[in-house]
């Protein structure tokens, strides 16, 4: 158990360079913890309402969804904001393709998933989801799986940003989603189960 400073309201969690990184929307911070030493080792304080986090391990950086249609680019070496760029809509949840070339941005307010080219920092496509995206996972064929919480379904979106499948769940409030490439299975956290 690690005590986290600040008010409750942690939005996302990720691992970067062996540290646990959390976004704390209410405090406008990204908190960095050393799980071995069980303590806070860094805090990024110049981020407005951070939400989703996507880790680019190859380039030692994090993409963080923030207020005002912005993505902050944070170094996972010195924990400083190195850059920001705007995206279409209000970013909430993020996922990064395996090659680091596409950042997927879920927008709950507009019920969309947008793909952004990370080198050009431009939108390359968007898909209408018909509900609130809660979590994103990337499959073997670069299809993206999105849990659409208020519709109790999973959308499968191809690299051209077309919805190619919908999986209605026999459970409510799908939240976290993760893809296991070894078994080719998708696991979905729902209310009271997986």
DAMOZI-V408748 format. One line per field, one symbol per residue. psi: psi as a letter, one per 20 degrees, with the letter a starting at -180 (. if undefined). A space follows every 10 residues. Layout:
BEGIN
psi = ???
END
This chain:
BEGIN
psi = ppppraqqkp grqrppljqp pqpnghilqp ppqohgilqp iqpoilpomq dqpppnhhjl rqppparkkq ppoppjgjlq phrqqqrpao pfqqqpqhij hpppopohhj lrpqppohhi lqpirqpphj aophqpqpah kjqppppngi ilrpppprij kpoiqpopql rqlpeqpqpo hgilqppppr pka.
END
